[in-house]
Amino acid sequence: MIYVCRKEHFNAAHKLWNPKWSDEKNVEVFGPCANVNWHGHNFELIVMVKGLPDPDTGFVVDLKKLSTIIRNLVIEKVDHKNLNVDVDFMQGKLASCENLIMEFWKILEPAVKEITSHGGLHKLTLYETPRNFVEYFGE
């Protein structure tokens, strides 16, 4: 099995805030991430596709096509945006990396199927900081 990866970058702001809780509880649970004036990150998204190479091209997936769908379907919607306010697929959801990566999967998984007949989306990795990241396998 071959695992092919593409990394993309975006900048976005968010606030971790549960509207069901008091201001005090939000600050207690989320600390500085509950800042009323938001905070931002330089995110890195790694999209991993797994499969066997196409005998005609040698590709599991065409990386140019993969980059295009990631940029068009995800990056353009989140880059230099407020995840809590500006991003349609995050409306009504807590803007955690865990929720964000699951939404990315819903968008990217069918799109990857359209560009390769020899592979499929295997894993997404989202770095919020160089030391904090989440991984999702669509389960």
Secondary structure, 3 states (H helix, E strand, C coil): CEEEEEEEEEEEEECCCCCCCCHHHHHHHHHHHHCCCCEEEEEEEEEEEEECCCCCCCCCCCHHHHHHHHHHHHHHHHCCEECCCCCHHHCCCCCCHHHHHHHHHHHHHHHHHHHCCCEEEEEEEEECCCCCEEEECCC
